[in-house]
Amino acid sequence: MSLQDKVMAEMKAAMKAKDSAKLEALRAVKSAILLANTESSSKDGLTEEEELKLLQKLVKQRKESAQIYKEQGREDLAEPELRQAEVIEQFLPEQLSEAEIEAKVDEIIAKTGASGMQDMGKVMGMATAELAGKADGKTISTIVRKKLS
């Protein structure tokens, strides 16, 4: 079952349950998928990797918006953003803990023989490819930076 099919099934369930917050988030996902499909050069639609990146981008946007609203003292606007992020996260694979990410980064550093910050690009490239969809890029970057410094 493709991501678009899963989103449509969830949308139907949200409509029946009259869950407007969930429905709004799912409509945003559907819209982003359709937009990405029209921009995509391939006839087959989005690959699974592209779908994961799209979902991560949507979650990140919601969390950043919520953070800005909180900084401005607008809890009433931050709460719906965080709820939408939670709904979208349901379609992502389970996220790894920091300890699991650190273990993977250690493996990659050992594989590449990285010894300092000059090797950060090499380590980040492998880490983001290996942990795609399972960890946030910012978290990976922070851990790699800590390990290499």
N, C-alpha and C positions, 0 to 999 in steps of 0.2 A: 504494500500500500504506500503510495507516494505521500509526500508531505502535504501536497495540496488536497489530496483525498482525506487525510487525517484532519486537516484544518476544517474542511467542509463538514465532516461528521461531527466534530466538536461544535461547530457553529450551529448546526441543527439542534444539538442537545442544549446549547446555551439559549437558543430561541425558545425551545419548549419549556425550559426552566425559568425563562424571563430574567436571565442573568445579564444585565446590560453591560456591566464592566468587562466580563469575560467576552461577550460578543464584540465589544469595541476593540479589544486586543486582537481577537481572531480576525476581524475585518482588516485590521492594519497588516497582519501577517499575510492574508490573502492578497491584499493590494500590493504589498512589496513583492510577493512571488510573481504576480501577473506582470508587474513592471519589469522585474528582472528577466522574465521570460521573453518579453518583447525586446529588451535590450540585448539579450543573448544572441550570439551568432549561430549557435547550434540549433538544429531542428528538433532535437530530442528533449529540449527543456533544460532545466538546471540539473547539475550533477549533485550527488549527495553532499560533497564537500562545499559546493557553492550554496546549497540550502543551509548548511550549518553556519557558514560565514554570515549569511543573511540574517538568520535568527540571532546570532551573537550580536550583530550590529544593532538589531532592533532592541534587544535587551539592554545593551550598553546605552543606547539613546534614552531609553526610559529611566534608567538609573541615574544618568547624568542630569536629566531634566529634574528628577526628584531631588537630587542633591542641591541643585540651584534653587529650587523652590524652598527647600528647608533653610538654606542660607539666608533667604529673604523673608523667612518667617511665615511662609505660606503652606502650612501643613495640609490645608484643605486641597491644594493642588498636587502636593507631593504624594499623598496617599493613593489616588487613582493611578498615578504613573507606576508606583511600586507594585500595585495589584496587577497591572498589565504586564509588567516584567515577569512576575511569577507565572502568569498564564503562558507567556511565550516560552519561558524556561522549561515547561513541561515537554516541549518538543525537542529539547536538546538532550544529548546523552548525559548521564550522571557526571557531575563535575568531580574532579579529583581533589583530595585534600592537599593542604600545603606540604605535608610530609611526603605524600606520594609524588607530588611535583618535584620536590627537592631530590628524591631518590632517582627520578628519571633524569633530572638535570645532571646529577652526579655521574650517571651512566654515560650521558652524552659527552660530558667533559672528559671522562676517561677514554671514550672512543676517539674523540678528536685530538686528545693530547693538549687541550687548551691550558694555557698557563697564566694568562692575564687578560686585562681589559681589551688588548688588541685582538683577541680571539672571540670577542663577544658576538660579532656578526655571524661567525661560523656556528657557534653554539646556539644562538637564537634561531637561526635558519632551521637547524635540525630539530630543535625543541618545539618550535611552532608547528612544524610539519607532523611531528610525532604526537603532539598533544592537541591537535586541532579538534575543536569542539568539546574537549574535556577540561580545558583550563583557559582562563582569561589571559590574554596577551600581556596585560599589565602585571599580573601576578608572576608570570613566567619571567618577564624582564627583570622584575625586582629580585627574584631568586637568583637568576643568572648573574646579575650585577653583584649581589652579595657574595656569591661563590667565587667569582673571578677577581674580586678586589682584595 
